[in-house]
Amino acid sequence: MAQLGARDGVCRKVTASLGVATAAPGWDGTPETLMRLADAALYAAKGAGRDCVRRSPVERDNASAG
């Protein structure tokens, strides 16, 4: 995304920060819990200086909903 370059004579820098959470088969969490994990990972990516990907820890991904 950072290579999109100039448009209308103005150079714009575009970056992406991503937060990822996954659920293993048999995971007993809720979709809301999975979204919270992904959201926390997104803010971790932004806190790490942006333009990166952070994944929620496996232990949390497979934890019971709470």
Number of C-alpha atoms within 10 A of each C-alpha: 9 10 9 11 12 10 8 6 7 8 10 13 11 11 12 12 18 18 20 19 22 17 16 9 7 7 13 12 15 13 11 10 17 20 15 14 20 21 18 18 22 23 15 20 21 18 11 13 9 16 14 16 16 20 19 20 13 12 8 15 21 18 13 12 14 6
